[in-house]
Amino acid sequence: MYEKLVQPIDDSLIVTRNILSKFEPTEHILFSVMDNELKLLLPRYELEFILRDGLFYSLQKSGFYLASNQTLEMTLIYYDNYIVLMNDFGKLGIVVPKGLYYNTDKYATHRETYYYEFHPHFNQLEVIDFTSGILLASIYANNASLLVEEWNGMNGFQISSHLLKHSYVNGHLSPYELDILQSLM
């Protein structure tokens, strides 16, 4: 069988595409059908979702699907360039483009992402390595306000400082990591 690109003619597909347009322009959000299964594709990020039981399940993050609410109300108050994923147990995660958030090339053919999950007890984004920590710190610093986030009692600048303080690395930084750190100054 072959995969066939289709137009989103159903209203719910159009709504889904429009909601995801905060992450990726609509002209780069594709739908395809193969073996009677509908897929949602974000090819520049190598993200694929398959429609099962009315939900778009991620093919990259097993067990996770597109959350019905794509807005985080508890954190990243002024940042919305992410996709919210959820699993059947209510665990949330977000997919964030890798790179400086303000350095978006609409003609880029390939983009990478970072995936963050929320800590089950502290309800804050968990950092998996140094690079993901300074990227998250950069996002908080560049989109911060003096508004205190309910879940941790800190504002964006304080969260950014906290992430940097706990992002220790014993070695040299890559050029990419240095670019992120320089963007914070």
Salt bridges, closest charged atoms under 4 A:
GLU3 OE2 - LYS39 NZ 3.91
GLU24 OE1 - ARG44 NH2 2.57
GLU24 OE1 - ARG111 NH1 3.83
GLU46 OE2 - HIS110 ND1 3.34
GLU48 OE1 - LYS39 NZ 3.48
GLU112 OE1 - LYS98 NZ 3.34
GLU117 OE1 - LYS91 NZ 3.29
